[in-house]
Amino acid sequence: MASEGITPLDYMAGLLNGTVEYDEIKFEAAKAAAPYVHPRLSAVEAKVAMTVEDLDEAQLNAEILREGTAAGLISGGSTH
């Protein structure tokens, strides 16, 4: 698979969408290699130091603007 320039996940996705032909050896290799090339996401503990109730209106509006801009939902300017 490396010689073909695809990752184990690319190979398995190709099987699902029909763009790659099934080969038992390649499939087993991809299945065995996938956890090393594509690690699973792990849960992390979040510690929240402040809640919405701790913010005044100006701080809350500033936080909404910052998060909305970072997410691409707001294109700068104000929240009004």
Summary of the structure (lengths in Angstrom):
residues: 80
radius of gyration: 22.6
end to end distance: 53.1
largest distance: 61.2
contacts: 135
relative contact order: 0.10
helix: 55%
strand: 0%
